Amino acid sequence: MNPVHPSELTLEEGSLLVKIARDAIEAYVTRGERIDVSMYRLGEKLLRPGMTFTTIERLDESGRPHLRGCIGFLAPLQSLVESTVESAIEAAVNDPRFNPVEPWELDKLIIEVTVLSQPSIVDVGDRWVLPSLIIIGRHGLVAEKGWFKGTLLPVVPVEYCWDEETFLAETCVKAGLRPDCWLDKSTKIHLYEGRVFREREPRGEVYERDMNKEYRSLCSRKT
């Protein structure tokens, strides 16, 4: 069975994944239970293999979001819906950068689910061509060399207003490599696509982020 490509999903399906991620987090944090996905009306696409990252942000007193956890999967080892459940729970309780989410925080959390395509290796003779192959807001990157491997989601260069070369360099750093590792032909660079579905407010309406529009709007003001 072919993995789901993010372009196949409707907004309704993306919204359901965010709801499932929210339900999975709340059930696990409050009761230590895993939700039964059979209670949802799942279409064929959500039952096919798929890959997701769940990002959790907590609103401060001024309403500004701060990262609270982000974990996901880059291989289609389970169904899209199960990947969503697992990434949501892992982001809530097993992100090593943060303490586990506690019940009192749930009303302050914004849940975001990124649905990914399978990463594909970029094979170019001239490494300086790599930046021209990246579309900020659409592509995520993986840098890999030996035991070192790291990824940055499509949303990251948008939020930091990085250009393509900076995105490559920061992915290298995330992998524990030198910033110029992407110029080394022994380093594997993978591209994948992603679509981002997000709550407007805690437990609120879900919308799809237009990453290209956000990038143009946010980053044009900083140049």
C-alpha positions as CSV (number, residue, x, y, z in Angstrom):
1,M,0.0,0.0,0.0
2,N,1.5,3.3,-1.1
3,P,2.1,5.9,1.6
4,V,-0.1,9.0,1.7
5,H,1.3,12.1,0.0
6,P,0.3,15.3,1.9
7,S,-1.1,16.7,-1.4
8,E,-3.9,14.0,-1.2
9,L,-5.4,15.3,2.0
10,T,-8.4,17.6,2.3
11,L,-8.7,20.3,5.0
12,E,-11.3,18.2,6.7
13,E,-8.9,15.2,6.9
14,G,-6.1,17.5,8.2
15,S,-8.5,18.9,10.8
16,L,-9.4,15.4,11.9
17,L,-5.7,14.6,12.4
18,V,-5.3,17.6,14.6
19,K,-8.4,16.6,16.7
20,I,-7.0,13.1,17.0
21,A,-3.6,14.5,18.1
22,R,-5.3,16.7,20.7
23,D,-7.4,13.8,22.0
24,A,-4.4,11.5,22.1
25,I,-2.4,14.1,24.2
26,E,-5.3,14.8,26.6
27,A,-6.1,11.1,27.2
28,Y,-2.5,10.2,27.8
29,V,-1.6,13.2,30.0
30,T,-4.8,13.0,32.1
31,R,-5.4,9.3,32.3
32,G,-2.3,7.5,31.0
33,E,-4.4,6.0,28.2
34,R,-4.0,5.6,24.5
35,I,-7.1,6.5,22.5
36,D,-8.8,3.9,20.3
37,V,-8.7,5.3,16.7
38,S,-11.6,3.1,15.7
39,M,-14.0,5.5,17.3
40,Y,-13.3,8.1,14.6
41,R,-14.8,8.0,11.1
42,L,-11.6,7.4,9.2
43,G,-11.4,7.4,5.4
44,E,-9.1,5.2,3.4
45,K,-6.3,7.7,3.2
46,L,-5.9,8.0,6.9
47,L,-5.5,4.2,7.2
48,R,-2.7,4.1,4.7
49,P,1.0,4.3,5.7
50,G,2.0,7.9,6.5
51,M,4.4,10.2,8.3
52,T,3.6,13.1,10.7
53,F,5.2,15.4,13.1
54,T,3.2,16.9,16.0
55,T,4.2,20.3,17.3
56,I,2.9,21.5,20.7
57,E,3.1,25.1,21.7
58,R,1.9,26.7,25.0
59,L,0.5,30.2,25.1
60,D,2.0,32.6,27.7
61,E,0.0,35.2,29.6
62,S,0.1,37.6,26.6
63,G,-1.1,34.9,24.2
64,R,2.3,34.4,22.6
65,P,3.1,30.7,21.7
66,H,6.2,29.0,22.8
67,L,7.4,25.6,21.7
68,R,6.5,22.8,24.2
69,G,7.4,19.7,22.2
70,C,7.9,18.4,18.7
71,I,8.5,14.8,17.6
72,G,7.6,12.8,14.5
73,F,8.5,10.1,12.1
74,L,10.3,10.2,8.7
75,A,9.4,6.7,7.7
76,P,5.9,5.2,6.9
77,L,6.0,2.5,9.5
78,Q,2.4,2.8,10.5
79,S,-0.9,4.2,9.3
80,L,-1.2,8.0,9.0
81,V,-3.7,8.1,11.9
82,E,-1.5,5.9,14.1
83,S,1.6,8.0,13.2
84,T,-0.4,11.0,14.4
85,V,-1.3,9.4,17.7
86,E,2.2,8.3,18.4
87,S,3.9,11.6,17.4
88,A,1.4,13.5,19.5
89,I,2.0,11.4,22.6
90,E,5.8,11.5,22.1
91,A,5.8,15.2,21.6
92,A,3.8,15.7,24.8
93,V,5.8,13.4,27.2
94,N,9.1,12.3,25.6
95,D,10.7,15.4,23.9
96,P,14.1,15.4,25.8
97,R,14.2,19.2,25.6
98,F,11.1,19.6,27.9
99,N,9.4,18.1,30.9
100,P,6.3,16.1,30.2
101,V,3.1,18.1,29.6
102,E,0.9,18.3,32.7
103,P,-2.9,18.4,32.8
104,W,-3.1,22.0,33.9
105,E,-1.4,23.1,30.6
106,L,-3.9,21.5,28.3
107,D,-6.1,24.6,28.0
108,K,-3.1,26.6,27.0
109,L,-1.8,24.4,24.2
110,I,-1.9,24.9,20.5
111,I,-1.6,21.6,18.5
112,E,-0.1,21.5,15.0
113,V,0.3,18.4,12.8
114,T,2.6,18.4,9.8
115,V,1.9,15.6,7.3
116,L,5.1,14.6,5.3
117,S,5.9,12.9,2.1
118,Q,8.7,10.3,2.0
119,P,12.1,11.9,1.9
120,S,14.0,11.5,-1.4
121,I,17.7,11.9,-1.8
122,V,18.9,14.8,-3.9
123,D,21.5,13.6,-6.4
124,V,23.4,16.5,-8.0
125,G,26.9,16.7,-9.3
126,D,27.3,20.3,-8.4
127,R,26.5,20.8,-4.8
128,W,26.0,24.6,-5.3
129,V,22.9,23.7,-7.2
130,L,21.2,22.4,-4.1
131,P,19.7,25.8,-2.8
132,S,17.9,26.3,-6.2
133,L,16.0,23.0,-5.7
134,I,14.5,24.0,-2.3
135,I,11.2,25.8,-2.0
136,I,10.9,27.6,1.3
137,G,7.6,26.7,3.0
138,R,7.1,23.5,1.0
139,H,10.2,21.5,1.6
140,G,11.8,20.0,4.7
141,L,15.4,18.8,4.7
142,V,17.3,15.9,6.1
143,A,21.1,15.9,6.4
144,E,22.8,12.6,6.9
145,K,26.4,11.4,7.1
146,G,27.4,8.2,8.9
147,W,25.8,8.1,12.3
148,F,24.8,11.8,12.1
149,K,21.3,12.7,10.9
150,G,19.0,15.6,11.5
151,T,15.9,17.1,10.0
152,L,14.2,20.5,10.0
153,L,10.5,20.8,9.0
154,P,9.2,23.1,6.3
155,V,7.9,25.6,8.9
156,V,11.3,26.3,10.4
157,P,12.9,28.5,7.7
158,V,9.6,30.4,7.5
159,E,9.6,31.3,11.2
160,Y,13.3,32.3,11.1
161,C,13.3,34.0,7.7
162,W,16.1,31.8,6.4
163,D,17.1,31.7,2.8
164,E,17.8,28.3,1.1
165,E,21.6,28.2,1.9
166,T,20.9,29.1,5.6
167,F,18.3,26.4,5.7
168,L,20.8,23.8,4.4
169,A,23.4,25.0,6.9
170,E,21.1,24.9,9.9
171,T,20.0,21.4,8.9
172,C,23.6,20.3,8.9
173,V,24.0,21.8,12.4
174,K,20.8,20.0,13.5
175,A,22.5,16.8,12.4
176,G,25.6,17.5,14.4
177,L,27.7,18.4,11.4
178,R,29.5,21.4,10.1
179,P,27.3,24.1,8.6
180,D,28.8,23.6,5.2
181,C,28.2,19.8,5.3
182,W,25.8,20.1,2.4
183,L,28.7,20.9,0.0
184,D,30.4,17.6,0.9
185,K,29.3,14.9,-1.5
186,S,29.6,12.3,1.2
187,T,26.7,14.0,3.0
188,K,23.3,12.8,1.9
189,I,20.7,15.6,1.5
190,H,17.0,14.5,1.4
191,L,14.0,16.6,0.5
192,Y,10.4,16.0,1.6
193,E,7.2,18.0,1.3
194,G,4.9,18.9,4.2
195,R,1.5,20.4,4.8
196,V,0.8,22.0,8.2
197,F,-2.6,21.9,10.0
198,R,-3.0,24.0,13.1
199,E,-5.5,25.1,15.8
200,R,-6.2,28.8,15.7
201,E,-6.6,28.6,19.5
202,P,-6.7,25.8,22.1
203,R,-9.3,23.3,20.9
204,G,-10.3,25.8,18.3
205,E,-10.9,25.8,14.5
206,V,-8.2,24.1,12.5
207,Y,-6.7,25.8,9.4
208,E,-4.0,25.0,7.0
209,R,-1.0,27.3,7.2
210,D,0.0,28.9,3.9
211,M,3.7,28.7,4.5
212,N,4.7,30.5,1.3
213,K,2.4,33.4,2.1
214,E,3.7,33.6,5.7
215,Y,7.3,33.6,4.4
216,R,6.6,36.5,2.0
217,S,4.7,38.5,4.6
218,L,6.9,38.0,7.6
219,C,10.3,38.0,5.9
220,S,9.8,40.8,3.4
221,R,9.4,43.1,6.4
222,K,12.7,42.1,7.8
223,T,14.8,42.7,4.6
